[in-house]
Amino acid sequence: MEEFDVIILGSGTAGYVAAIRAADLGKKVLVVEAREIGGTCLNRGCIPTKAILKASEVYLEAKESKVFGIDATNVSFDPQGIKAWKETVVNKLVSGVEFLLKTRKVVVVKGKGALVDGNVVEVTTSSGTETYKGNDIIIATGSEPAMLPAFKIDHVNVLTSDDALNLTEYPKEMVIVGAGAIGIEFANFFNAFGTKVTIVEMMPQVVPTLKDKRLASLIQRIHNKKGISFKLGEKIENIEIKDNGVFLTLGNGETIQTKKVLVSIGRKLNSDGIGLEKVGVTTERARIVVDEYLRTNVPHVYAIGDVVGGLLLAHKAMKEGEVAAEIIAGHDVKMDYRVVPWAIFSTPEIASVGLTEEEASAQGIEVTTGEFPFTANGKAVSMNETEGIVKVVAKNDNKEIIGAQIVGPNASVMIAELALALQNKLSLKDIAHTIHTHPTLTEATMEATKVPLGEVVHIARR
């Protein structure tokens, strides 16, 4: 039985980062992967969706280029070509991860891994079964689209996000179930290519994770202007697949007929069939329970990434991978979830970090807020992308920034400055009095922090 310092089940963003970090810290590492190296994010999630969203952005820019004095007459799109672009991006990045693992001398075994005890993993491959011993084991098995029987997902008429990524024909109409990140991003993509999109959401607002009703209303209005419609606060009671389309019955009795349905209401954590019960690892509703050191209740068994629940975000999983490897190597660190930004890559983008104004008020924190619209930002105007605002939330007494939300161009990039502010307990003045390059979108962040200080320049003062 071959022995390793660390065995990692799963090579997604959590797993491969843990493997690289552990190897760099001098550990002999084995990674067990049942599917493709890179996991969901690289192959079926973050990366391929951003590749196709870029294609849709290029198409829309070409269509609307006359505003810049450019005539891109007869612009067209090719779904096969877009799929090929997506696959080119994915293959390039998967190859990159494989190269990084190889240079660290990480051993990769393709197969289904399961715990036999706290130190032994059994791997079922195409050629048989092998067992490996590890001083420490990290579970990083991730998640996959939830397959709820009630939605009758057949991968032809009723789709998962995995299916939607591989379409080579775009339907004339589509209903998307769920107005979260996945639903909003795919709505933007298909809408760009002429699909009539309706989003059905059980919660009373779009982007339910964004606890700011006014910003949620802004996001809804922006998408309504594109022709994307919403049915909020509605459950789907029944789905029928017929020869002439898919029929959805809502809780209010309304029936919607459409060509395709995309179900984007959540993900299933991959904690089944990996020997957790046999070894005695504690789970709660499929989530592996870990402490702040990412340790399970079984000695020398750790868990990271989607399978531990919380925010199912690749960057959160990456950080957990780094921390788990460092803890195993004897470093005095633990996982800190105080500052975890998130973003939705719609047009315009949506991003948030820390508390919203509503969340802070619910916690009894007296706050002051500042908002700055992109309509007053020179760079945004020159880009013809003026929808949205930057909003900062700070404590009323010492003006420490405790949250920020951005709806606008490059929000996913701009949120990093505000995440850094939260991580280092910076105040409104710390950003407001820092010179920002002109003309840039980040000036909107600077100006938003100036609003509650009474120093804002490019909008009328309150």
Buried (B, 14 or more C-beta within 10 A) or exposed (E): EEEBBBBBBBBBBBBBBBBBBBBEBEBBBBBBBBBBBBBBBBBBBBBBBBBBBBBBBBBBBBEEBEEEEEEEEEBEBEBEEBBEBBBEBBEEBBEEBBEBBEEBEBBBBBBBBBBBBBBBBBBBBEEEEBEBBBBBBBBBBBBBBBEEEEBBBEEEBBBBBBBBBBBEEBBEBBBBBBBBBBBBBBBBBBBBBEBBBBBBBBBEBBBBEBBBEEBBEBBBEBBEEBEBBBBBEBEBBEBEEEEEBBBBBBEEEEEBEBBBBBBBBEBBBBBEEBBBEEBBBEBEEBBBBBEEEBBBBBEBBBBBBBBBBBEBBBBBBBBBBBBBBBBBBEEEBEBEEEBBBBBBBBBBBBBBBBBBBBBBEEEEBEBBBBBBBBBBBBBBEEBEBBBBBBBBBBBEEEBBBBBBBBBBBBBBBBBBBBBBBBEEEBBBBBBBEEEBEEEBBBBBBBBBBBBBBEBBEBBEEE
